[in-house]
Amino acid sequence: MARIEAGGIVILDYGSQTAQLIARRVRDLNVFAALLPFDATLDDAGREVPDFRGIILSGGPASVYEPDAPGLPGWVLECGRPVLGICYGMQLLTQALGGRVAGAQQREYGQAAVEVVERGALFAGLDATQTVWMSHGDRIERPPAGFRVLARTANAPYAAIAQPERALYGIQFHPEVRHTAHGQAMLRNFVLNVCGAVAEWTPEHFIDASIARIREQVGSGRVLLGMSGGVDSAVAGELIHRAVGEQLVPVFVNHGMLRQGEPDAVLELARTLGWKLIAVDATEEFLSALQGVSDPEAKRTIIGATFAGVFEREAARAGRLDWLAQGTIYPDVIESAGTGRPGARRIKSHHNVGGLPEHLRTRLVEPLRELFKDEVRAVGERLGLPEAIVRRQPFPGPGLGVRCVGEVTWERLETLRAADAIFLSELRAAGLMDAIAQAFAVLLPVRSVGVMGDNRTYDEVVVLRAVTTDDFMTADWARLPDDLLARISSRIVNEVPGVNRVLYDVTSKPPATIEWE
């Protein structure tokens, strides 16, 4: 069976914060895109994307004229495929071909208007003036010989250049971000019209290819799945179940850090899907392991290791364990610096990609590892999973353990559960859940003075967090109505014992992450 990734696009990652978005936008065109480190070889590229049709060079924080700046692999210009350089990628392409790059007299950050001098293939069908997103301190001073100017701004006389005969293109701005009004059209022009990429990266094709891969990988082995009830584990589990049937051994571990009503919902989902679910209540085991632990990284590691231990124990009771299945998705891997990006910094560990015993790490089945969250949902819809599961908001594997900032105790979890349930119920009543990508409550490890009746209180603080996002790599805080926030706050302080203050988080990602820990 031909690989579904064939005929796609290779993206070389030079460290841009939006490098992952390039892949996401290309996939929106039903074309597979793989993000590789900038020092990947031609063999690496061909292995990840067989018969790849084009190359995109991402932006990055370096300057091409610095001594240790990341360079351009020789095969990029030798392999004969079309190339699109974005920001740093454009400057790198310019330098490699004999042009000149220097520090700009005036840096450009934010939206800018570019004048399209020549539409060519890249700007085909677009207006002569385009609103784009700039983020650069260097600029092209002299394009390489044979390159034509496609667009310019007052500060960047070579905002877009091309040598159409060799299908080489460079743009100073970022088409992958939403702030570039017609960035997707520009990428479409390059990916489909210039590269002739194969547009078969669809949920249907992914399902067929994944089932075939799982059968080949697993063989006659038995696959243990940690079932959380979320969309990731549900979609991963259903793919595996369709591939190998009762070789799937789904285990639901109630670690005591789920939201209100979720344990029952997980059991009902398994019945709906026809899975033979093993349900384990390990609340005391998890809370005992977390006793006295406040550091968020330590909590995540402990929870991950405890999960793995419970899985092994339950599998031993059920029979032979050959594989461990997980609903790991692409943002998990990126944030854990798990893609091999040179110099990547760990933001936070995910229990899916960290904290597992060494002997289990090489026996993983992760069918969703290359998918973004909205791609997972699309696959779930095609699989016919219940809408309540497909549209369920993301919930971290460590559950309320990483929303209960500081030490995790049963009493604090119950307080957080009650506040979170009020918050979500009010959002549903207001008809806002579909407009919000993720919403939850956080319990802080601080107390504040308050007054209830005629008495002084010294109780805990709850923070409400609600964000909007397309891909969960970046996110903005949701502008909730004042009267709704007032009603939620009033209900929490009146109905949840031990809470006397409610705050609302108005921080975007970046600089913050969506979760607090």
Kinemage of the C-alpha trace (Angstrom):
@kinemage 1
@onewidth
@group {chain A} dominant
@subgroup {mainchain}
@vectorlist {calphas} color= white
{ca met a 1} P 0.000 0.000 0.000
{ca ala a 2} L 1.411 3.403 -1.037
{ca arg a 3} L 2.223 5.708 1.842
{ca ile a 4} L -0.263 8.509 2.325
{ca glu a 5} L 2.613 10.931 2.972
{ca ala a 6} L 3.906 10.535 -0.597
{ca gly a 7} L 3.971 13.594 -2.820
{ca gly a 8} L 3.914 16.075 0.047
{ca ile a 9} L 6.063 18.958 1.228
{ca val a 10} L 9.229 18.953 3.364
{ca ile a 11} L 9.609 21.862 5.799
{ca leu a 12} L 13.039 22.554 7.243
{ca asp a 13} L 12.735 24.038 10.723
{ca tyr a 14} L 15.112 26.883 11.566
{ca gly a 15} L 13.575 27.547 14.972
{ca ser a 16} L 10.682 29.860 14.146
{ca gln a 17} L 7.903 29.968 16.729
{ca thr a 18} L 5.459 29.506 13.850
{ca ala a 19} L 7.259 26.697 12.020
{ca gln a 20} L 4.562 24.222 13.082
{ca leu a 21} L 1.915 26.518 11.622
{ca ile a 22} L 3.484 26.178 8.190
{ca ala a 23} L 2.865 22.437 8.348
{ca arg a 24} L -0.668 23.022 9.566
{ca arg a 25} L -1.501 25.421 6.728
{ca val a 26} L -0.085 23.067 4.110
{ca arg a 27} L -2.169 20.226 5.512
{ca asp a 28} L -5.245 22.457 5.200
{ca leu a 29} L -4.642 22.051 1.461
{ca asn a 30} L -4.967 18.253 1.883
{ca val a 31} L -1.227 17.931 1.296
{ca phe a 32} L 0.997 16.134 3.795
{ca ala a 33} L 3.781 18.241 5.295
{ca ala a 34} L 6.583 17.039 7.553
{ca leu a 35} L 8.631 19.335 9.790
{ca leu a 36} L 12.285 18.265 9.809
{ca pro a 37} L 15.328 19.780 11.546
{ca phe a 38} L 17.311 22.120 9.306
{ca asp a 39} L 20.255 19.718 9.159
{ca ala a 40} L 18.146 16.821 7.838
{ca thr a 41} L 19.635 14.888 4.938
{ca leu a 42} L 18.054 14.143 1.576
{ca asp a 43} L 17.530 10.571 2.790
{ca asp a 44} L 15.746 11.917 5.879
{ca ala a 45} L 13.455 14.002 3.683
{ca gly a 46} L 12.666 11.097 1.386
{ca arg a 47} L 12.004 8.786 4.303
{ca glu a 48} L 9.532 11.193 5.929
{ca val a 49} L 7.878 12.312 2.694
{ca pro a 50} L 8.403 9.833 -0.145
{ca asp a 51} L 8.579 11.534 -3.546
{ca phe a 52} L 8.322 14.953 -1.900
{ca arg a 53} L 7.387 17.692 -4.338
{ca gly a 54} L 8.739 20.835 -2.702
{ca ile a 55} L 10.688 22.349 0.186
{ca ile a 56} L 9.795 25.217 2.517
{ca leu a 57} L 12.477 26.888 4.642
{ca ser a 58} L 11.011 28.306 7.860
{ca gly a 59} L 11.864 31.521 9.624
{ca gly a 60} L 14.189 31.587 12.619
{ca pro a 61} L 15.800 33.822 15.246
{ca ala a 62} L 19.349 33.786 13.818
{ca ser a 63} L 21.047 36.113 11.312
{ca val a 64} L 22.518 34.376 8.285
{ca tyr a 65} L 25.776 36.350 8.520
{ca glu a 66} L 26.515 35.211 12.087
{ca pro a 67} L 29.393 32.678 12.369
{ca asp a 68} L 27.302 29.861 13.862
{ca ala a 69} L 24.053 30.543 11.997
{ca pro a 70} L 22.158 27.462 10.761
{ca gly a 71} L 23.014 26.806 7.131
{ca leu a 72} L 21.313 25.531 4.014
{ca pro a 73} L 21.936 21.835 3.241
{ca gly a 74} L 23.465 21.437 -0.196
{ca trp a 75} L 20.814 18.957 -1.324
{ca val a 76} L 18.078 21.609 -1.119
{ca leu a 77} L 19.379 23.354 -4.245
{ca glu a 78} L 20.723 20.198 -5.860
{ca cys a 79} L 17.598 18.029 -5.745
{ca gly a 80} L 15.684 20.088 -8.292
{ca arg a 81} L 12.525 20.583 -6.226
{ca pro a 82} L 10.812 23.982 -5.864
{ca val a 83} L 11.888 25.948 -2.785
{ca leu a 84} L 10.068 28.632 -0.794
{ca gly a 85} L 12.108 30.525 1.793
{ca ile a 86} L 10.146 32.327 4.512
{ca cys a 87} L 11.844 35.201 6.406
{ca tyr a 88} L 15.136 33.635 7.608
{ca gly a 89} L 14.614 30.971 4.941
{ca met a 90} L 14.500 33.674 2.261
{ca gln a 91} L 17.662 35.289 3.604
{ca leu a 92} L 19.393 31.903 3.710
{ca leu a 93} L 18.410 31.214 0.118
{ca thr a 94} L 19.691 34.661 -0.891
{ca gln a 95} L 23.043 34.175 0.816
{ca ala a 96} L 23.548 30.691 -0.617
{ca leu a 97} L 23.010 31.984 -4.160
{ca gly a 98} L 25.328 34.987 -3.922
{ca gly a 99} L 22.986 37.748 -2.782
{ca arg a 100} L 23.549 40.049 0.184
{ca val a 101} L 21.758 40.128 3.548
{ca ala a 102} L 22.310 42.822 6.183
{ca gly a 103} L 20.711 44.286 9.268
{ca ala a 104} L 17.784 46.540 8.420
{ca gln a 105} L 17.945 50.203 9.377
{ca gln a 106} L 14.399 49.859 10.634
{ca arg a 107} L 13.047 46.563 11.892
{ca glu a 108} L 9.575 45.440 10.866
{ca tyr a 109} L 7.303 43.718 13.361
{ca gly a 110} L 3.564 43.368 12.931
{ca gln a 111} L 1.251 43.994 10.025
{ca ala a 112} L 2.540 45.750 6.927
{ca ala a 113} L 1.229 46.560 3.465
{ca val a 114} L 3.281 45.109 0.610
{ca glu a 115} L 3.097 46.305 -2.952
{ca val a 116} L 2.990 43.438 -5.434
{ca val a 117} L 5.276 44.417 -8.305
{ca glu a 118} L 4.848 41.197 -10.283
{ca arg a 119} L 2.257 38.596 -9.434
{ca gly a 120} L 3.946 35.627 -11.029
{ca ala a 121} L 2.986 32.201 -9.705
{ca leu a 122} L 3.157 33.160 -6.030
{ca phe a 123} L 0.686 36.075 -6.097
{ca ala a 124} L -1.556 34.745 -8.859
{ca gly a 125} L -5.155 35.823 -8.354
{ca leu a 126} L -4.286 38.308 -5.581
{ca asp a 127} L -4.610 42.082 -5.387
{ca ala a 128} L -1.690 44.445 -5.980
{ca thr a 129} L -1.601 45.405 -2.292
{ca gln a 130} L -1.434 42.730 0.377
{ca thr a 131} L -1.620 42.937 4.172
{ca val a 132} L 1.071 40.686 5.628
{ca trp a 133} L 2.776 39.930 8.942
{ca met a 134} L 6.412 40.947 9.254
{ca ser a 135} L 8.846 39.872 11.964
{ca his a 136} L 12.442 40.586 10.947
{ca gly a 137} L 15.497 42.639 11.819
{ca asp a 138} L 17.489 41.741 8.684
{ca arg a 139} L 16.619 42.340 5.066
{ca ile a 140} L 17.773 41.554 1.532
{ca glu a 141} L 20.160 44.236 0.291
{ca arg a 142} L 20.894 42.575 -3.063
{ca pro a 143} L 19.006 39.593 -4.501
{ca pro a 144} L 20.944 36.766 -6.168
{ca ala a 145} L 21.640 37.103 -9.886
{ca gly a 146} L 18.668 36.123 -12.018
{ca phe a 147} L 16.046 36.788 -9.310
{ca arg a 148} L 13.100 39.072 -9.984
{ca val a 149} L 11.365 41.348 -7.488
{ca leu a 150} L 7.787 40.285 -6.806
{ca ala a 151} L 6.850 42.576 -3.894
{ca arg a 152} L 8.251 45.352 -1.704
{ca thr a 153} L 7.550 47.602 1.269
{ca ala a 154} L 9.069 50.929 2.269
{ca asn a 155} L 11.458 49.136 4.649
{ca ala a 156} L 11.974 45.964 2.614
{ca pro a 157} L 12.621 46.703 -1.076
{ca tyr a 158} L 12.794 42.948 -1.710
{ca ala a 159} L 9.817 41.666 0.264
{ca ala a 160} L 9.345 38.836 -2.241
{ca ile a 161} L 11.730 37.553 -4.918
{ca ala a 162} L 11.740 34.657 -7.364
{ca gln a 163} L 13.674 32.821 -10.016
{ca pro a 164} L 10.740 31.085 -11.713
{ca glu a 165} L 12.934 29.100 -14.095
{ca arg a 166} L 14.336 27.162 -11.110
{ca ala a 167} L 11.104 27.442 -9.047
{ca leu a 168} L 12.938 29.289 -6.270
{ca tyr a 169} L 10.917 31.765 -4.203
{ca gly a 170} L 11.571 33.905 -1.146
{ca ile a 171} L 9.257 36.050 0.964
{ca gln a 172} L 10.197 38.256 3.897
{ca phe a 173} L 6.807 37.981 5.613
{ca his a 174} L 4.978 35.031 7.209
{ca pro a 175} L 2.126 33.540 5.154
{ca glu a 176} L 1.459 30.884 7.805
{ca val a 177} L -0.005 33.293 10.376
{ca arg a 178} L -3.599 34.493 10.169
{ca his a 179} L -2.451 38.138 10.222
{ca thr a 180} L -1.285 37.707 6.608
{ca ala a 181} L -4.690 38.158 5.006
{ca his a 182} L -4.149 35.946 1.958
{ca gly a 183} L -1.257 33.844 3.222
{ca gln a 184} L -3.139 30.614 2.612
{ca ala a 185} L -3.726 31.573 -1.017
{ca met a 186} L 0.006 32.213 -1.424
{ca leu a 187} L 0.833 28.831 0.076
{ca arg a 188} L -1.757 27.213 -2.174
{ca asn a 189} L -0.145 28.814 -5.206
{ca phe a 190} L 3.257 27.451 -4.207
{ca val a 191} L 2.264 24.011 -2.918
{ca leu a 192} L -0.289 23.062 -5.565
{ca asn a 193} L 0.540 25.173 -8.608
{ca val a 194} L 4.325 25.422 -8.393
{ca cys a 195} L 5.143 22.114 -6.678
{ca gly a 196} L 2.269 20.009 -7.997
{ca ala a 197} L 1.942 18.324 -4.596
{ca val a 198} L -0.438 15.394 -4.150
{ca ala a 199} L -3.603 16.564 -2.377
{ca glu a 200} L -4.686 13.291 -0.764
{ca trp a 201} L -4.035 14.028 2.923
{ca thr a 202} L -7.655 13.540 3.992
{ca pro a 203} L -9.273 11.909 7.036
{ca glu a 204} L -10.513 9.031 4.896
{ca his a 205} L -7.071 8.293 3.496
{ca phe a 206} L -5.512 8.689 6.937
{ca ile a 207} L -7.917 6.155 8.457
{ca asp a 208} L -7.207 3.547 5.785
{ca ala a 209} L -3.443 4.086 5.998
{ca ser a 210} L -3.416 4.053 9.809
{ca ile a 211} L -5.360 0.807 10.058
{ca ala a 212} L -2.944 -0.839 7.620
{ca arg a 213} L 0.083 0.474 9.521
{ca ile a 214} L -1.255 -0.648 12.887
{ca arg a 215} L -1.888 -4.162 11.572
{ca glu a 216} L 1.640 -4.301 10.172
{ca gln a 217} L 3.222 -2.927 13.356
{ca val a 218} L 1.222 -4.924 15.890
{ca gly a 219} L 0.880 -8.246 14.122
{ca ser a 220} L -0.648 -10.711 16.552
{ca gly a 221} L 0.409 -8.708 19.619
{ca arg a 222} L -1.906 -7.363 22.281
{ca val a 223} L -2.193 -3.589 22.634
{ca leu a 224} L -2.782 -1.878 25.966
{ca leu a 225} L -4.529 1.499 25.695
{ca gly a 226} L -4.898 4.068 28.424
{ca met a 227} L -8.478 5.246 27.914
{ca ser a 228} L -9.207 8.711 29.285
{ca gly a 229} L -12.475 9.470 27.499
{ca gly a 230} L -10.936 12.344 25.585
{ca val a 231} L -10.956 12.655 21.806
{ca asp a 232} L -7.282 11.669 21.420
{ca ser a 233} L -7.446 8.349 23.249
{ca ala a 234} L -10.895 7.602 21.806
{ca val a 235} L -9.780 8.137 18.192
{ca ala a 236} L -6.511 6.271 18.720
{ca gly a 237} L -8.367 3.412 20.367
{ca glu a 238} L -11.003 3.166 17.644
{ca leu a 239} L -8.330 3.069 14.929
{ca ile a 240} L -6.552 0.268 16.780
{ca his a 241} L -9.803 -1.566 17.480
{ca arg a 242} L -10.727 -1.492 13.796
{ca ala a 243} L -7.242 -2.705 12.923
{ca val a 244} L -6.819 -5.590 15.390
{ca gly a 245} L -10.171 -6.023 17.137
{ca glu a 246} L -10.009 -7.720 20.523
{ca gln a 247} L -6.216 -7.554 20.547
{ca leu a 248} L -6.916 -4.088 21.948
{ca val a 249} L -6.982 -4.087 25.750
{ca pro a 250} L -8.369 -0.682 26.807
{ca val a 251} L -7.801 0.235 30.421
{ca phe a 252} L -9.488 3.172 32.102
{ca val a 253} L -7.562 4.361 35.119
{ca asn a 254} L -9.530 6.656 37.374
{ca his a 255} L -6.729 8.617 39.018
{ca gly a 256} L -9.149 10.712 41.033
{ca met a 257} L -8.304 13.860 39.061
{ca leu a 258} L -11.119 13.808 36.521
{ca arg a 259} L -13.915 16.345 36.202
{ca gln a 260} L -17.407 15.833 37.559
{ca gly a 261} L -19.224 12.897 35.968
{ca glu a 262} L -16.345 11.838 33.732
{ca pro a 263} L -15.739 8.315 35.085
{ca asp a 264} L -19.318 7.328 34.210
{ca ala a 265} L -19.024 9.007 30.797
{ca val a 266} L -15.921 6.947 29.958
{ca leu a 267} L -17.693 3.689 30.800
{ca glu a 268} L -20.654 4.656 28.629
{ca leu a 269} L -18.364 5.531 25.705
{ca ala a 270} L -16.676 2.120 25.866
{ca arg a 271} L -20.073 0.418 25.787
{ca thr a 272} L -21.047 2.515 22.766
{ca leu a 273} L -17.870 1.553 20.885
{ca gly a 274} L -18.134 -2.118 21.807
{ca trp a 275} L -14.800 -2.207 23.621
{ca lys a 276} L -14.069 -4.659 26.427
{ca leu a 277} L -12.926 -2.019 28.891
{ca ile a 278} L -11.009 -2.757 32.066
{ca ala a 279} L -11.865 -0.086 34.636
{ca val a 280} L -9.506 0.555 37.559
{ca asp a 281} L -9.965 2.990 40.425
{ca ala a 282} L -6.412 3.953 41.417
{ca thr a 283} L -7.240 7.221 43.146
{ca glu a 284} L -5.503 6.391 46.406
{ca glu a 285} L -2.391 5.146 44.600
{ca phe a 286} L -2.020 8.386 42.639
{ca leu a 287} L -2.722 10.689 45.563
{ca ser a 288} L -0.287 8.774 47.738
{ca ala a 289} L 2.436 9.141 45.087
{ca leu a 290} L 1.725 12.877 44.814
{ca gln a 291} L 1.681 13.558 48.542
{ca gly a 292} L 3.848 16.567 49.396
{ca val a 293} L 4.770 17.226 45.723
{ca ser a 294} L 4.224 20.765 44.391
{ca asp a 295} L 6.644 21.111 41.465
{ca pro a 296} L 4.673 20.836 38.177
{ca glu a 297} L 7.351 18.866 36.319
{ca ala a 298} L 7.635 16.440 39.206
{ca lys a 299} L 3.862 16.007 39.295
{ca arg a 300} L 3.683 15.259 35.574
{ca thr a 301} L 6.533 12.761 35.801
{ca ile a 302} L 4.995 10.995 38.814
{ca ile a 303} L 1.597 10.807 37.152
{ca gly a 304} L 3.110 9.459 33.927
{ca ala a 305} L 5.174 6.844 35.729
{ca thr a 306} L 2.212 5.789 37.861
{ca phe a 307} L 0.064 5.446 34.755
{ca ala a 308} L 2.671 3.211 33.163
{ca gly a 309} L 2.897 1.097 36.301
{ca val a 310} L -0.849 0.651 36.523
{ca phe a 311} L -1.026 -0.294 32.849
{ca glu a 312} L 1.640 -2.944 33.267
{ca arg a 313} L -0.009 -4.370 36.341
{ca glu a 314} L -3.445 -4.550 34.756
{ca ala a 315} L -2.062 -6.004 31.543
{ca ala a 316} L -0.302 -8.710 33.540
{ca arg a 317} L -3.631 -9.614 35.035
{ca ala a 318} L -5.315 -9.636 31.620
{ca gly a 319} L -2.583 -11.558 29.838
{ca arg a 320} L 0.458 -10.837 27.693
{ca leu a 321} L 1.460 -7.185 27.063
{ca asp a 322} L 3.144 -6.481 23.727
{ca trp a 323} L 2.387 -2.847 22.956
{ca leu a 324} L 1.377 0.331 24.761
{ca ala a 325} L -0.966 2.613 22.806
{ca gln a 326} L -1.194 6.340 23.449
{ca gly a 327} L -3.140 9.262 22.038
{ca thr a 328} L -0.029 11.398 21.643
{ca ile a 329} L -0.584 14.251 19.168
{ca tyr a 330} L 1.803 16.634 17.454
{ca pro a 331} L 1.619 19.573 19.925
{ca asp a 332} L 2.520 17.132 22.748
{ca val a 333} L 5.662 16.166 20.882
{ca ile a 334} L 6.602 19.747 20.008
{ca glu a 335} L 6.212 21.074 23.559
{ca ser a 336} L 8.246 18.200 24.947
{ca ala a 337} L 11.022 19.019 22.442
{ca gly a 338} L 10.487 15.570 21.004
{ca thr a 339} L 10.876 16.273 17.270
{ca gly a 340} L 14.642 16.485 17.182
{ca arg a 341} L 14.633 20.253 16.686
{ca pro a 342} L 18.216 21.471 17.231
{ca gly a 343} L 18.315 23.603 20.350
{ca ala a 344} L 14.661 23.041 21.146
{ca arg a 345} L 13.756 23.964 24.700
{ca arg a 346} L 11.425 21.858 26.773
{ca ile a 347} L 8.343 23.850 27.721
{ca lys a 348} L 6.719 21.123 29.802
{ca ser a 349} L 6.698 17.352 29.885
{ca his a 350} L 3.647 15.448 28.713
{ca his a 351} L 2.837 12.118 30.310
{ca asn a 352} L 2.446 10.787 26.760
{ca val a 353} L 6.041 11.527 25.796
{ca gly a 354} L 7.855 11.581 29.111
{ca gly a 355} L 7.886 9.598 32.343
{ca leu a 356} L 7.506 6.166 30.748
{ca pro a 357} L 9.823 3.306 31.694
{ca glu a 358} L 12.582 2.847 29.124
{ca his a 359} L 11.488 -0.648 28.099
{ca leu a 360} L 8.036 0.623 27.119
{ca arg a 361} L 9.201 3.568 25.039
{ca thr a 362} L 10.261 1.326 22.170
{ca arg a 363} L 6.951 -0.566 22.159
{ca leu a 364} L 4.558 2.309 21.557
{ca val a 365} L 1.631 2.510 19.162
{ca glu a 366} L 0.875 6.196 18.528
{ca pro a 367} L -1.352 6.516 15.457
{ca leu a 368} L -2.051 10.231 16.035
{ca arg a 369} L 1.514 11.369 16.693
{ca glu a 370} L 1.683 13.501 13.514
{ca leu a 371} L -1.794 15.072 13.804
{ca phe a 372} L -2.904 18.431 15.108
{ca lys a 373} L -5.966 18.538 17.347
{ca asp a 374} L -8.421 19.619 14.654
{ca glu a 375} L -7.148 16.834 12.384
{ca val a 376} L -7.837 14.342 15.185
{ca arg a 377} L -11.401 15.651 15.453
{ca ala a 378} L -11.894 15.323 11.689
{ca val a 379} L -10.717 11.699 11.843
{ca gly a 380} L -13.045 11.057 14.784
{ca glu a 381} L -16.003 12.403 12.819
{ca arg a 382} L -15.214 10.105 9.880
{ca leu a 383} L -14.967 7.176 12.300
{ca gly a 384} L -18.472 7.947 13.505
{ca leu a 385} L -17.570 8.627 17.132
{ca pro a 386} L -20.210 10.392 19.269
{ca glu a 387} L -20.214 14.163 18.801
{ca ala a 388} L -19.836 14.668 22.545
{ca ile a 389} L -16.459 12.925 22.339
{ca val a 390} L -15.282 14.457 19.057
{ca arg a 391} L -16.077 17.977 20.271
{ca arg a 392} L -14.892 17.400 23.844
{ca gln a 393} L -12.463 20.085 24.871
{ca pro a 394} L -8.854 19.045 25.496
{ca phe a 395} L -8.168 17.693 28.944
{ca pro a 396} L -4.594 16.989 30.060
{ca gly a 397} L -3.582 13.422 30.864
{ca pro a 398} L -2.618 14.446 34.419
{ca gly a 399} L -6.129 15.875 34.712
{ca leu a 400} L -6.927 18.282 37.514
{ca gly a 401} L -3.539 17.437 38.998
{ca val a 402} L -1.956 20.162 36.836
{ca arg a 403} L -4.842 22.568 37.414
{ca cys a 404} L -4.556 22.171 41.151
{ca val a 405} L -1.456 24.351 41.467
{ca gly a 406} L 0.703 23.274 44.374
{ca glu a 407} L 0.133 20.085 46.350
{ca val a 408} L -2.675 17.811 45.187
{ca thr a 409} L -5.051 16.596 47.893
{ca trp a 410} L -8.511 15.071 47.708
{ca glu a 411} L -10.046 18.103 49.426
{ca arg a 412} L -8.454 20.560 46.980
{ca leu a 413} L -9.508 18.395 44.028
{ca glu a 414} L -13.114 18.390 45.216
{ca thr a 415} L -13.029 22.180 45.523
{ca leu a 416} L -11.606 22.532 42.024
{ca arg a 417} L -14.067 20.006 40.570
{ca ala a 418} L -17.025 21.958 41.904
{ca ala a 419} L -15.745 25.324 40.632
{ca asp a 420} L -14.877 23.875 37.214
{ca ala a 421} L -18.339 22.320 36.855
{ca ile a 422} L -20.009 25.677 37.551
{ca phe a 423} L -17.799 27.445 35.021
{ca leu a 424} L -18.500 24.932 32.241
{ca ser a 425} L -22.220 24.722 32.952
{ca glu a 426} L -22.573 28.506 32.687
{ca leu a 427} L -20.647 28.577 29.409
{ca arg a 428} L -22.938 25.887 28.008
{ca ala a 429} L -26.032 27.765 29.189
{ca ala a 430} L -24.729 30.891 27.451
{ca gly a 431} L -24.180 28.950 24.210
{ca leu a 432} L -20.453 29.753 24.143
{ca met a 433} L -18.828 26.323 24.293
{ca asp a 434} L -18.495 25.997 20.507
{ca ala a 435} L -16.757 29.382 20.288
{ca ile a 436} L -14.229 28.534 23.014
{ca ala a 437} L -11.466 26.036 22.301
{ca gln a 438} L -10.693 25.289 25.941
{ca ala a 439} L -12.115 26.455 29.268
{ca phe a 440} L -11.355 25.357 32.811
{ca ala a 441} L -10.798 26.458 36.389
{ca val a 442} L -7.484 26.511 38.247
{ca leu a 443} L -7.028 26.374 42.021
{ca leu a 444} L -4.125 28.455 43.320
{ca pro a 445} L -1.962 27.546 46.348
{ca val a 446} L -2.693 30.892 48.007
{ca arg a 447} L -5.368 32.175 50.345
{ca ser a 448} L -6.930 35.596 50.466
{ca val a 449} L -8.880 37.543 53.047
{ca gly a 450} L -12.590 37.957 52.445
{ca val a 451} L -15.835 38.792 54.203
{ca met a 452} L -18.935 36.586 54.170
{ca gly a 453} L -21.802 37.813 56.253
{ca asp a 454} L -20.228 39.373 59.309
{ca asn a 455} L -17.302 36.982 59.360
{ca arg a 456} L -13.747 37.216 58.097
{ca thr a 457} L -12.701 34.440 55.721
{ca tyr a 458} L -9.263 33.274 54.652
{ca asp a 459} L -9.950 30.954 51.754
{ca glu a 460} L -8.558 29.744 48.439
{ca val a 461} L -8.479 31.483 45.052
{ca val a 462} L -9.910 30.130 41.782
{ca val a 463} L -8.724 31.332 38.372
{ca leu a 464} L -10.902 30.917 35.288
{ca arg a 465} L -9.164 30.259 31.956
{ca ala a 466} L -10.879 30.323 28.524
{ca val a 467} L -9.056 30.546 25.204
{ca thr a 468} L -9.748 30.656 21.480
{ca thr a 469} L -7.405 28.967 19.009
{ca asp a 470} L -7.295 27.134 15.685
{ca asp a 471} L -4.392 24.798 16.378
{ca phe a 472} L -3.460 25.029 20.106
{ca met a 473} L 0.080 26.080 19.173
{ca thr a 474} L -0.966 29.694 19.761
{ca ala a 475} L -4.063 30.915 21.603
{ca asp a 476} L -5.821 34.095 22.711
{ca trp a 477} L -7.886 34.620 25.857
{ca ala a 478} L -11.633 34.602 25.268
{ca arg a 479} L -13.505 37.882 25.704
{ca leu a 480} L -16.364 36.630 27.870
{ca pro a 481} L -19.266 38.977 28.682
{ca asp a 482} L -18.914 40.870 31.963
{ca asp a 483} L -22.319 39.773 33.221
{ca leu a 484} L -21.446 36.121 32.565
{ca leu a 485} L -18.176 36.387 34.486
{ca ala a 486} L -20.028 38.106 37.332
{ca arg a 487} L -22.605 35.299 37.489
{ca ile a 488} L -19.930 32.587 37.434
{ca ser a 489} L -17.927 34.307 40.165
{ca ser a 490} L -20.998 34.756 42.338
{ca arg a 491} L -21.989 31.113 41.997
{ca ile a 492} L -18.501 29.823 42.817
{ca val a 493} L -17.983 31.873 45.959
{ca asn a 494} L -21.504 31.080 47.156
{ca glu a 495} L -21.697 27.401 46.223
{ca val a 496} L -18.130 26.125 46.634
{ca pro a 497} L -16.965 25.946 50.256
{ca gly a 498} L -13.481 27.270 50.889
{ca val a 499} L -13.316 29.748 47.961
{ca asn a 500} L -13.734 33.493 48.459
{ca arg a 501} L -12.090 34.983 45.364
{ca val a 502} L -12.367 34.360 41.588
{ca leu a 503} L -9.961 35.720 38.944
{ca tyr a 504} L -9.998 35.627 35.114
{ca asp a 505} L -6.804 34.889 33.154
{ca val a 506} L -6.255 37.391 30.295
{ca thr a 507} L -2.923 36.053 28.992
{ca ser a 508} L -2.354 34.731 25.470
{ca lys a 509} L -0.145 31.834 24.338
{ca pro a 510} L 2.650 32.798 23.984
{ca pro a 511} L 3.899 34.089 26.393
{ca ala a 512} L 1.855 31.774 28.632
{ca thr a 513} L 0.890 28.182 27.931
{ca ile a 514} L -2.789 27.264 27.917
{ca glu a 515} L -2.472 25.162 31.063
{ca trp a 516} L -1.012 26.671 34.208
{ca glu a 517} L 1.307 23.732 34.843
